[in-house]
Amino acid sequence: MKYFSLYRIYTIVWLAVRIFIELVSFKKRHSRNWNEKTEKQWEALLRRQAKRYKEKALYLEGVMIKLGQYLSTRKDIMPDIYIRELTDLLDQVPPVPWEKSKKVLEDEWNKPYSEVLHEISAQPIASASIGEVYRATLHSGEEVAVKIQRPKIGDIIYSDFRAVRIVLWLARHFTKLENTMDLSLFYREFVRTIGDELNFHLELENGLYFQKKYEDFEGLEIPSYYPEYSTKRVLVMEWMEGNRVNDLAYLEEHHIDKYKISNVLLESFLDQLLNEGKFHADPHPGNIMVKADGTIVLIDFGMIGVIRKRDAMYIRDIVIGVMLKDYKKVVEGIEGMRFLLPHADKEEIERVLRMLIETYSDNGLKANDTRVVEDIMNDIEKLVNNQPIQLPSEYAFLGRAISTFIGILYSLDPEMDLLEMSKPMLKKWLKDNSEGAKATVVNFAKSSLKPLLSLPNQLEQVLEEPRKYREWKRTHEIVRMKHEMVVSRKRDAFLLCLLSCILVYVSYYLDQLYLLYASSSLLLFSIVYYARMLMQHRRLMEKS
């Protein structure tokens, strides 16, 4: 049943609608009496919803798992309770019967698999939502990993895309999600990134790209590929012996230096982040292995993002700004990467960034500095909530990749100081990059003279700051209240439309003529009311 397109669309959309209705209804009921008891009830509701989502995702598989993994990294838009529930939503699904996988294999090769493979494992070594990996041996004696796409997974994924599109339409019209991210662009990026995973030709191309990129990188390996045996639904690569990078017992058993492999991982990831080109968008522990000799092996290049040249320059500016404590340059870089909407208060953002970065530096922040971490995360949440900050869709998977990667590093060593580890690599990168080095010298000179040149302006700004802040706060509060009022009315109109539709259907089914007239009139009124609220909302958004 779960593989039927209409059933999947209905299940996903109804899950979202039910969540939206529960949230709106709860807030309506308790809008005037929110207290400690209400807060606990609210948290219990969120916990039930998150568990319900996780259960449905594990049952339906496909895009639901991918979306859950992504949402678990979005602290800016998702409640902590949701994040805690979805964090352990692993991309692990029951294996496909061998006969079905064998059919895919032989359909792609147009011949019996035994003509290519001397032997193949009876069960998959790894099973994920897109494909399964088998261990096999070629007739030449070489051991290989054979990745076979799950039967009909393409149809499942694309039906899920249609469901996600409906859900995002609902989110755009009945939630505040549009304020923090461009949902249309996110949908296109989501479809592109996940859709690319279905084409193993692209994964082969990405694997060859990273193999060439890291061929001389000490301590890091990429498996070799066999293009002659690889197709759109089958991928054949070199078999690599090793365990997950976060298997601490394995690292201890083979006397592997955790600090050394952390440095290799960090250097390779910074190289992907700071330079234009492709980056690994799914660096979870299952895709990063470590061999017995301590060599890191990167696998699975199905989910890949791209850092464009323009964006690499802005990232470079942000790095230089952080190192020189030139926070205005950091804000300019963030704005250049399209994280700020036009009416953002750059001075306020600069102030918060200065506080965060200097707190980080002064405390030598580590994963177990829970108090400092919580304070910083609270300040970030306030900044995101109070300022028109968005996450451009093209960075959606970069943020997830960074979050996942940092989690891996801290799992290796909770005492790790990422800033101190990164400094030598960043300095070397700036030195090797002539443009970056030039910018560093120029900005260092500017930063040295700036305190003297800008002293009169700073004094004036200090005197003006309280007034500016009060004006900004008052304007922001008025706009927020208007927006919430219109959104609330729009939700009411939508719920009235739903109720009217149900009444029309019931009255027609029961052949109650007067009730049919009344419910039809109510439906017409609710549609007009909704259209009016929609226009008001659009005008308000244009003004803001």
Backbone torsions as a table, in degrees:
resi	resn	phi	psi	omega
1	MET	NA	-40.2	-174.4
2	LYS	-69.1	-11.2	179.9
3	TYR	-93.0	-2.4	177.3
4	PHE	-80.7	132.1	-173.7
5	SER	-58.0	-51.4	-177.0
6	LEU	-62.6	-37.1	178.8
7	TYR	-64.6	-42.9	-179.0
8	ARG	-64.6	-45.1	-179.6
9	ILE	-61.6	-46.3	179.8
10	TYR	-60.0	-46.4	-176.6
11	THR	-62.8	-44.8	-177.7
12	ILE	-67.9	-46.5	-178.3
13	VAL	-66.1	-42.6	-179.7
14	TRP	-65.2	-36.9	176.5
15	LEU	-58.5	-45.2	-179.6
16	ALA	-67.5	-44.9	-179.8
17	VAL	-60.6	-42.6	179.6
18	ARG	-62.2	-40.6	177.9
19	ILE	-63.6	-47.5	-179.3
20	PHE	-59.3	-47.4	-177.7
21	ILE	-62.9	-42.5	179.6
22	GLU	-61.7	-43.1	-178.9
23	LEU	-66.3	-46.5	-179.0
24	VAL	-64.3	-45.2	-178.6
25	SER	-62.0	-42.8	-179.1
26	PHE	-62.8	-45.5	-178.7
27	LYS	-66.0	-35.8	177.5
28	LYS	-63.5	-45.2	-176.3
29	ARG	-66.6	-32.0	-172.7
30	HIS	-115.5	19.5	-175.7
31	SER	-62.5	-28.7	-175.8
32	ARG	-107.7	-3.1	-178.9
33	ASN	-136.3	49.1	-179.7
34	TRP	-80.3	118.3	-179.3
35	ASN	-139.1	-169.1	-177.1
36	GLU	-62.4	-39.6	178.0
37	LYS	-64.7	-41.8	178.2
38	THR	-62.5	-40.0	179.9
39	GLU	-60.7	-41.3	178.7
40	LYS	-66.7	-38.8	177.1
41	GLN	-64.7	-39.2	177.6
42	TRP	-61.9	-46.2	179.1
43	GLU	-63.1	-38.8	178.0
44	ALA	-64.1	-39.1	177.4
45	LEU	-63.0	-46.7	179.4
46	LEU	-61.1	-39.7	-179.5
47	ARG	-64.9	-41.5	177.8
48	ARG	-63.9	-40.6	-179.9
49	GLN	-65.3	-43.6	-179.2
50	ALA	-64.2	-41.1	177.9
51	LYS	-65.1	-39.7	178.5
52	ARG	-62.2	-42.1	178.2
53	TYR	-62.5	-45.8	-177.7
54	LYS	-61.9	-41.9	178.9
55	GLU	-62.6	-44.0	178.9
56	LYS	-65.6	-38.4	-179.6
57	ALA	-64.6	-44.4	179.6
58	LEU	-66.9	-29.9	178.8
59	TYR	-77.3	-47.4	-176.0
60	LEU	-79.3	-29.6	-176.8
61	GLU	63.8	-147.2	176.0
62	GLY	58.2	-139.0	-174.3
63	VAL	-65.7	-28.2	-178.0
64	MET	-57.7	-39.3	178.4
65	ILE	-68.4	-45.2	179.6
66	LYS	-60.7	-44.6	-179.5
67	LEU	-65.3	-40.8	177.8
68	GLY	-62.2	-40.4	177.5
69	GLN	-62.6	-41.1	-179.9
70	TYR	-66.2	-46.5	-178.1
71	LEU	-62.6	-29.6	-178.3
72	SER	-67.7	-10.8	179.4
73	THR	-103.6	-3.4	-173.8
74	ARG	-98.8	75.5	-179.9
75	LYS	-66.4	-20.5	-178.8
76	ASP	-73.7	-22.9	-177.7
77	ILE	-123.3	-12.9	-176.4
78	MET	-112.1	137.8	176.3
79	PRO	-63.8	153.1	-179.1
80	ASP	-57.4	-36.0	-178.1
81	ILE	-62.7	-42.2	177.1
82	TYR	-62.0	-45.3	-176.6
83	ILE	-62.0	-42.2	179.9
84	ARG	-63.6	-37.6	-179.5
85	GLU	-72.6	-37.8	-173.3
86	LEU	-88.1	-13.4	-176.5
87	THR	-59.3	-37.7	-177.8
88	ASP	-92.5	20.3	177.5
89	LEU	-80.4	89.6	-174.8
90	LEU	-84.0	152.3	179.3
91	ASP	-82.6	62.7	-178.9
92	GLN	-127.3	124.3	-177.1
93	VAL	-133.5	161.1	-179.7
94	PRO	-60.1	144.9	-179.0
95	PRO	-69.7	155.4	176.5
96	VAL	-84.0	141.3	174.9
97	PRO	-54.6	139.4	-175.1
98	TRP	-54.5	-38.5	-177.6
99	GLU	-58.9	-38.3	179.7
100	LYS	-71.4	-41.9	177.9
101	SER	-66.0	-38.6	178.5
102	LYS	-61.3	-38.3	179.5
103	LYS	-63.7	-42.4	176.9
104	VAL	-60.6	-44.9	-178.7
105	LEU	-60.3	-48.0	-176.2
106	GLU	-75.9	-29.2	174.5
107	ASP	-65.4	-39.4	-179.4
108	GLU	-72.0	-37.8	-178.5
109	TRP	-88.2	-13.1	-178.6
110	ASN	58.0	34.0	177.6
111	LYS	-168.7	164.4	177.0
112	PRO	-59.0	138.7	-177.2
113	TYR	-61.8	-25.1	-178.3
114	SER	-66.2	-16.8	176.9
115	GLU	-74.7	-19.2	179.8
116	VAL	-107.1	-41.1	-175.3
117	LEU	-107.8	134.8	175.5
118	HIS	-73.0	-41.6	175.4
119	GLU	-155.9	160.8	179.5
120	ILE	-146.7	146.9	-176.9
121	SER	-62.5	147.3	-177.9
122	ALA	-70.6	-29.5	179.4
123	GLN	-123.8	151.8	177.2
124	PRO	-66.4	144.2	176.9
125	ILE	-75.3	-33.2	178.7
126	ALA	-143.2	143.4	-178.8
127	SER	-132.2	122.2	-179.2
128	ALA	-128.4	-177.7	-173.0
129	SER	-72.1	-24.6	-178.6
130	ILE	-97.7	-44.3	-175.7
131	GLY	-151.5	173.9	179.1
132	GLU	-126.6	147.3	-177.0
133	VAL	-111.4	127.7	176.7
134	TYR	-113.1	150.0	174.2
135	ARG	-95.2	131.0	-175.1
136	ALA	-143.7	170.5	177.7
137	THR	-129.9	131.1	175.4
138	LEU	-76.3	165.1	178.3
139	HIS	-65.4	-20.1	177.4
140	SER	-78.8	-8.3	178.9
141	GLY	98.2	-5.3	-179.3
142	GLU	-76.8	134.6	176.6
143	GLU	-83.2	134.6	-177.2
144	VAL	-134.6	160.5	170.8
145	ALA	-106.0	127.2	-179.0
146	VAL	-111.5	114.9	179.0
147	LYS	-97.2	120.5	-176.3
148	ILE	-116.9	128.3	-179.9
149	GLN	-68.3	141.3	178.9
150	ARG	-64.7	139.2	-178.9
151	PRO	-58.5	134.5	175.9
152	LYS	61.0	18.0	-178.6
153	ILE	-66.5	-30.1	178.5
154	GLY	-60.8	-45.6	179.0
155	ASP	-62.7	-40.1	-179.9
156	ILE	-64.1	-46.9	-177.6
157	ILE	-61.8	-45.8	-176.0
158	TYR	-71.4	-29.2	173.3
159	SER	-69.9	-35.4	176.2
160	ASP	-65.4	-36.9	177.1
161	PHE	-58.5	-42.0	179.7
162	ARG	-63.6	-39.2	178.0
163	ALA	-65.0	-43.9	179.9
164	VAL	-62.5	-36.7	178.9
165	ARG	-62.6	-41.8	177.3
166	ILE	-64.5	-43.2	-179.5
167	VAL	-62.4	-41.8	179.8
168	LEU	-67.0	-33.1	175.6
169	TRP	-63.0	-43.6	177.6
170	LEU	-63.4	-42.6	179.9
171	ALA	-63.1	-37.9	-179.3
172	ARG	-64.2	-37.5	-174.1
173	HIS	-92.7	-20.6	-172.5
174	PHE	-128.2	9.3	174.9
175	THR	-137.3	175.5	179.0
176	LYS	-95.2	12.9	-175.2
177	LEU	-61.1	-31.4	-179.0
178	GLU	-63.0	-22.4	-179.7
179	ASN	-72.1	-24.2	-175.4
180	THR	-106.2	-14.4	178.4
181	MET	-158.8	151.1	177.0
182	ASP	-81.1	104.1	-172.9
183	LEU	-66.8	-34.2	179.7
184	SER	-66.2	-45.2	178.7
185	LEU	-67.4	-38.3	177.9
186	PHE	-60.2	-43.2	-178.9
187	TYR	-60.9	-44.5	-179.6
188	ARG	-63.4	-41.6	179.7
189	GLU	-68.0	-39.3	179.5
190	PHE	-62.3	-46.7	179.3
191	VAL	-63.1	-42.6	-178.6
192	ARG	-64.3	-48.0	-175.5
193	THR	-66.5	-48.4	-179.5
194	ILE	-70.9	-38.9	179.1
195	GLY	-61.5	-35.3	178.8
196	ASP	-62.9	-28.7	179.3
197	GLU	-63.9	-22.8	-178.9
198	LEU	-77.5	-14.5	-178.5
199	ASN	-106.2	99.7	-177.5
200	PHE	-68.2	-16.7	172.9
201	HIS	-60.9	-40.2	179.1
202	LEU	-69.0	-38.4	178.1
203	GLU	-64.6	-38.2	176.1
204	LEU	-61.6	-45.8	179.5
205	GLU	-60.9	-42.9	178.7
206	ASN	-65.7	-40.9	179.0
207	GLY	-61.3	-42.7	178.4
208	LEU	-66.1	-34.6	177.8
209	TYR	-62.2	-48.9	-178.5
210	PHE	-72.0	-30.4	177.1
211	GLN	-62.8	-43.2	178.4
212	LYS	-69.2	-39.8	-177.6
213	LYS	-61.6	-37.9	-174.3
214	TYR	-111.6	21.2	-177.2
215	GLU	-64.1	-27.5	179.7
216	ASP	-111.6	16.5	-176.9
217	PHE	-87.7	113.9	-175.5
218	GLU	-67.6	131.8	176.8
219	GLY	87.1	5.2	-177.6
220	LEU	-136.6	135.2	179.7
221	GLU	-131.2	149.5	171.6
222	ILE	-120.5	133.7	-179.3
223	PRO	-60.7	152.1	172.8
224	SER	-78.6	155.0	-177.9
225	TYR	-118.8	159.4	179.2
226	TYR	-118.7	85.1	-177.0
227	PRO	-58.8	-30.3	-176.6
228	GLU	-67.1	-21.5	179.7
229	TYR	-108.0	-2.4	-176.0
230	SER	-94.2	139.4	179.4
231	THR	-132.9	-169.5	179.7
232	LYS	-65.5	-28.1	-176.7
233	ARG	-120.0	4.7	178.2
234	VAL	-136.3	133.6	179.2
235	LEU	-130.6	128.0	-178.8
236	VAL	-116.8	127.3	-178.1
237	MET	-141.3	168.0	178.4
238	GLU	-61.7	137.8	175.9
239	TRP	-79.6	129.4	-178.9
240	MET	-118.9	125.1	177.5
241	GLU	-80.9	134.6	178.1
242	GLY	167.4	175.1	178.0
243	ASN	-121.6	169.0	176.7
244	ARG	-57.3	145.5	-175.1
245	VAL	-65.8	-23.9	-179.1
246	ASN	-96.4	15.0	175.8
247	ASP	-81.8	88.7	-173.0
248	LEU	-64.6	-32.7	178.8
249	ALA	-65.2	-40.0	178.3
250	TYR	-65.1	-41.9	178.8
251	LEU	-62.9	-40.7	179.9
252	GLU	-67.3	-41.9	-178.5
253	GLU	-61.4	-38.2	-176.9
254	HIS	-100.2	13.2	176.0
255	HIS	53.2	46.0	-179.1
256	ILE	-89.6	130.9	-178.8
257	ASP	-74.4	109.6	-177.2
258	LYS	-65.1	-35.9	179.8
259	TYR	-64.9	-39.1	-179.2
260	LYS	-65.6	-46.4	-178.8
261	ILE	-70.6	-28.7	175.3
262	SER	-64.1	-40.6	178.2
263	ASN	-64.0	-41.2	178.6
264	VAL	-62.8	-45.6	179.6
265	LEU	-62.2	-46.5	-176.8
266	LEU	-64.6	-43.3	179.9
267	GLU	-63.7	-42.1	-179.6
268	SER	-66.9	-38.1	-178.7
269	PHE	-72.7	-40.3	176.4
270	LEU	-62.3	-35.0	177.1
271	ASP	-61.8	-39.9	177.8
272	GLN	-70.0	-35.2	-174.8
273	LEU	-77.7	-38.8	-171.1
274	LEU	-88.5	-15.7	-177.7
275	ASN	-116.2	148.9	178.2
276	GLU	-63.9	150.5	-179.2
277	GLY	131.6	-163.9	-175.6
278	LYS	-87.4	150.6	172.6
279	PHE	-132.7	150.5	179.7
280	HIS	-72.9	115.4	-174.1
281	ALA	-90.9	-0.7	-177.4
282	ASP	-138.4	60.8	-174.8
283	PRO	-85.6	51.3	178.4
284	HIS	-78.6	165.4	-173.5
285	PRO	-55.1	-29.4	179.1
286	GLY	-69.1	-18.5	-179.7
287	ASN	-102.4	2.3	176.5
288	ILE	-126.3	111.7	-179.2
289	MET	-109.9	161.4	174.5
290	VAL	-129.6	131.4	179.1
291	LYS	-82.1	168.7	-176.8
292	ALA	-61.2	-26.5	179.9
293	ASP	-88.8	4.8	177.6
294	GLY	92.5	2.0	178.6
295	THR	-75.0	133.8	177.6
296	ILE	-84.3	137.0	177.9
297	VAL	-122.4	122.0	176.3
298	LEU	-97.9	133.0	179.3
299	ILE	-134.9	173.0	174.7
300	ASP	60.8	87.4	179.1
301	PHE	-107.4	39.4	178.4
302	GLY	-74.1	-42.7	178.7
303	MET	-97.8	108.6	-176.9
304	ILE	-128.7	137.5	172.8
305	GLY	-110.6	172.3	-177.0
306	VAL	-130.9	131.0	170.8
307	ILE	-98.2	114.2	179.7
308	ARG	-77.6	161.0	-177.5
309	LYS	-57.9	-43.0	-179.7
310	ARG	-60.8	-44.8	-179.2
311	ASP	-68.7	-34.8	177.0
312	ALA	-61.5	-35.8	178.4
313	MET	-67.0	-41.0	178.8
314	TYR	-67.6	-39.1	176.3
315	ILE	-61.2	-40.3	177.7
316	ARG	-60.8	-43.5	178.9
317	ASP	-62.2	-40.2	179.9
318	ILE	-64.0	-44.2	179.5
319	VAL	-61.8	-46.0	179.4
320	ILE	-62.4	-42.5	179.8
321	GLY	-61.2	-41.2	179.1
322	VAL	-65.8	-44.3	-177.8
323	MET	-66.1	-35.2	-179.2
324	LEU	-94.4	1.3	-176.6
325	LYS	57.4	35.5	175.2
326	ASP	-98.4	86.9	-171.0
327	TYR	-74.1	-22.6	174.6
328	LYS	-64.1	-39.2	178.1
329	LYS	-67.2	-35.8	177.3
330	VAL	-61.6	-46.1	179.6
331	VAL	-63.4	-39.8	178.4
332	GLU	-62.8	-38.7	177.7
333	GLY	-66.5	-41.6	178.2
334	ILE	-63.7	-40.6	178.4
335	GLU	-65.4	-40.2	178.6
336	GLY	-62.6	-30.0	178.1
337	MET	-84.8	5.6	172.5
338	ARG	72.5	28.8	175.7
339	PHE	-84.1	-19.7	-177.6
340	LEU	-108.6	136.3	172.9
341	LEU	-82.0	161.0	-171.1
342	PRO	-54.9	-33.5	-174.7
343	HIS	-95.4	22.0	178.4
344	ALA	-70.7	144.8	177.1
345	ASP	-85.7	95.9	-173.8
346	LYS	-66.1	-34.4	-180.0
347	GLU	-64.6	-41.5	179.1
348	GLU	-65.8	-41.1	179.0
349	ILE	-64.6	-41.2	178.6
350	GLU	-62.6	-40.6	179.6
351	ARG	-63.0	-45.1	-179.4
352	VAL	-66.4	-40.9	178.6
353	LEU	-62.0	-41.6	178.2
354	ARG	-59.3	-46.1	-179.2
355	MET	-62.6	-44.7	-177.8
356	LEU	-64.9	-49.7	-175.0
357	ILE	-66.8	-41.3	-179.2
358	GLU	-71.2	-33.6	173.8
359	THR	-63.6	-43.4	178.1
360	TYR	-58.0	-49.3	-176.5
361	SER	-65.6	-43.6	-176.0
362	ASP	-67.4	-31.7	-176.7
363	ASN	-93.3	-6.6	-176.2
364	GLY	53.2	53.3	-167.4
365	LEU	-52.6	133.4	176.7
366	LYS	-127.8	170.6	-176.0
367	ALA	-63.6	-28.9	-175.2
368	ASN	-95.1	6.5	173.2
369	ASP	-80.5	68.8	-168.4
370	THR	-61.9	-39.0	-177.8
371	ARG	-64.8	-46.9	179.6
372	VAL	-64.6	-42.6	179.3
373	VAL	-59.5	-45.9	-179.0
374	GLU	-63.3	-41.6	179.4
375	ASP	-62.2	-44.3	-179.1
376	ILE	-65.2	-44.0	179.9
377	MET	-63.6	-37.4	177.0
378	ASN	-63.7	-40.7	178.1
379	ASP	-66.2	-38.5	178.0
380	ILE	-63.9	-42.6	179.6
381	GLU	-62.1	-42.6	178.7
382	LYS	-62.9	-40.9	179.9
383	LEU	-62.6	-45.3	-179.3
384	VAL	-64.9	-39.9	-177.4
385	ASN	-73.4	-32.1	-174.9
386	ASN	-94.1	-13.2	-177.1
387	GLN	-119.6	150.3	178.1
388	PRO	-75.7	74.9	179.6
389	ILE	-106.4	135.2	179.4
390	GLN	-126.2	160.8	173.7
391	LEU	-107.3	104.8	178.1
392	PRO	-56.1	142.4	-173.2
393	SER	-59.2	-32.9	-177.3
394	GLU	-69.1	-14.2	178.4
395	TYR	-102.0	1.6	-176.9
396	ALA	-56.5	-46.8	-176.2
397	PHE	-84.5	-19.7	173.0
398	LEU	-67.4	-43.3	178.0
399	GLY	-61.3	-42.4	178.4
400	ARG	-63.7	-41.3	-179.4
401	ALA	-63.4	-43.9	-179.8
402	ILE	-63.2	-45.7	-179.5
403	SER	-60.6	-46.1	179.7
404	THR	-63.2	-42.9	-177.3
405	PHE	-65.0	-44.4	178.9
406	ILE	-62.3	-37.8	177.0
407	GLY	-59.9	-39.6	178.1
408	ILE	-64.1	-44.9	-178.8
409	LEU	-61.8	-43.3	-179.8
410	TYR	-71.3	-26.0	175.8
411	SER	-69.0	-28.3	177.0
412	LEU	-73.7	-39.0	-178.6
413	ASP	-154.5	101.5	179.9
414	PRO	-62.4	-18.1	-179.6
415	GLU	-87.7	1.1	-174.5
416	MET	-62.4	136.5	174.0
417	ASP	-106.9	98.4	-173.6
418	LEU	-63.1	-36.4	-178.2
419	LEU	-63.3	-45.9	179.6
420	GLU	-65.2	-39.5	178.2
421	MET	-64.6	-34.5	-174.8
422	SER	-78.9	-28.9	-173.1
423	LYS	-53.5	-50.5	-179.9
424	PRO	-60.4	-38.1	-179.6
425	MET	-67.3	-41.0	-179.4
426	LEU	-67.6	-40.3	178.3
427	LYS	-64.2	-41.3	178.0
428	LYS	-64.6	-40.9	180.0
429	TRP	-63.4	-43.0	178.9
430	LEU	-65.2	-36.9	179.3
431	LYS	-68.0	-40.8	-179.9
432	ASP	-72.3	-23.4	-177.4
433	ASN	-98.2	106.4	-174.3
434	SER	-59.9	-41.0	179.6
435	GLU	-64.1	-42.0	179.4
436	GLY	-66.5	-40.0	179.7
437	ALA	-63.8	-42.1	178.8
438	LYS	-62.1	-44.2	179.8
439	ALA	-63.0	-36.3	-179.8
440	THR	-63.2	-45.3	-179.6
441	VAL	-62.9	-47.9	-178.9
442	VAL	-60.3	-46.4	-177.5
443	ASN	-70.3	-31.0	177.3
444	PHE	-65.1	-42.3	177.9
445	ALA	-62.8	-44.7	179.8
446	LYS	-61.3	-44.5	-176.7
447	SER	-67.2	-27.9	179.3
448	SER	-72.6	-38.7	-177.7
449	LEU	-85.6	-23.4	-171.9
450	LYS	-54.6	-45.3	-178.1
451	PRO	-58.0	-36.8	-179.2
452	LEU	-74.1	-43.5	-175.4
453	LEU	-71.7	-30.8	-172.9
454	SER	-101.2	9.7	-176.1
455	LEU	-59.9	-45.9	178.3
456	PRO	-59.5	-43.7	-179.6
457	ASN	-63.6	-37.5	-179.5
458	GLN	-65.0	-39.9	178.5
459	LEU	-63.4	-41.5	179.3
460	GLU	-64.9	-41.1	-179.6
461	GLN	-65.5	-36.5	179.0
462	VAL	-62.5	-41.0	179.6
463	LEU	-69.7	-33.6	-177.5
464	GLU	-84.8	-17.9	-170.4
465	GLU	-57.9	-47.1	-178.6
466	PRO	-59.0	-43.9	-179.6
467	ARG	-63.9	-45.7	179.9
468	LYS	-60.5	-41.3	-177.9
469	TYR	-65.5	-43.2	-180.0
470	ARG	-62.2	-42.2	179.7
471	GLU	-64.0	-44.8	179.8
472	TRP	-62.9	-41.6	-177.8
473	LYS	-63.8	-42.8	-178.5
474	ARG	-65.6	-45.8	179.0
475	THR	-62.8	-43.6	-179.4
476	HIS	-62.2	-39.2	-178.0
477	GLU	-68.4	-39.6	179.2
478	ILE	-63.7	-46.7	179.8
479	VAL	-62.5	-41.5	-179.3
480	ARG	-63.0	-44.0	-178.8
481	MET	-64.4	-42.5	177.8
482	LYS	-62.4	-43.7	-178.8
483	HIS	-62.7	-45.1	-179.0
484	GLU	-64.2	-38.0	-179.9
485	MET	-64.2	-46.4	-178.7
486	VAL	-66.8	-42.2	178.9
487	VAL	-62.7	-40.2	178.8
488	SER	-62.5	-44.6	178.9
489	ARG	-65.3	-35.9	179.3
490	LYS	-66.2	-39.9	176.3
491	ARG	-62.2	-43.4	179.0
492	ASP	-59.4	-42.0	-179.7
493	ALA	-64.1	-39.6	-179.9
494	PHE	-66.0	-44.2	178.6
495	LEU	-63.6	-35.6	176.6
496	LEU	-65.0	-38.7	175.6
497	CYS	-60.6	-45.7	179.3
498	LEU	-61.5	-46.0	-179.6
499	LEU	-62.3	-41.0	-180.0
500	SER	-63.5	-42.4	178.3
501	CYS	-59.4	-42.4	-180.0
502	ILE	-64.1	-42.8	179.6
503	LEU	-65.0	-40.2	177.4
504	VAL	-60.6	-45.1	-179.0
505	TYR	-64.0	-45.5	-178.0
506	VAL	-64.1	-44.7	-178.4
507	SER	-66.3	-36.9	176.9
508	TYR	-66.9	-42.8	-178.7
509	TYR	-64.9	-37.3	-178.9
510	LEU	-88.3	-2.3	179.1
511	ASP	59.6	44.5	177.4
512	GLN	-101.9	97.6	-170.4
513	LEU	-62.9	-47.8	-177.9
514	TYR	-64.4	-40.4	177.4
515	LEU	-64.7	-34.7	178.2
516	LEU	-64.7	-43.0	178.1
517	TYR	-62.5	-45.6	-177.8
518	ALA	-64.4	-46.1	-179.1
519	SER	-67.2	-35.3	177.5
520	SER	-65.3	-40.6	177.6
521	SER	-64.1	-41.7	178.1
522	LEU	-63.0	-39.0	178.5
523	LEU	-63.6	-44.0	179.3
524	LEU	-62.4	-44.0	179.2
525	PHE	-62.2	-43.4	-177.5
526	SER	-66.3	-35.2	178.2
527	ILE	-66.4	-44.2	178.7
528	VAL	-63.3	-43.5	179.9
529	TYR	-62.1	-43.0	179.1
530	TYR	-63.5	-43.8	179.8
531	ALA	-60.0	-40.0	179.1
532	ARG	-64.9	-45.5	178.5
533	MET	-63.5	-35.8	178.7
534	LEU	-63.6	-42.7	178.7
535	MET	-65.6	-41.7	177.6
536	GLN	-61.3	-41.9	179.8
537	HIS	-62.7	-42.5	179.6
538	ARG	-64.3	-42.5	178.7
539	ARG	-63.0	-41.1	178.9
540	LEU	-63.4	-41.2	178.7
541	MET	-64.7	-38.8	179.6
542	GLU	-65.8	-38.6	179.4
543	LYS	-68.8	-35.7	-177.9
544	SER	-79.0	NA	NA
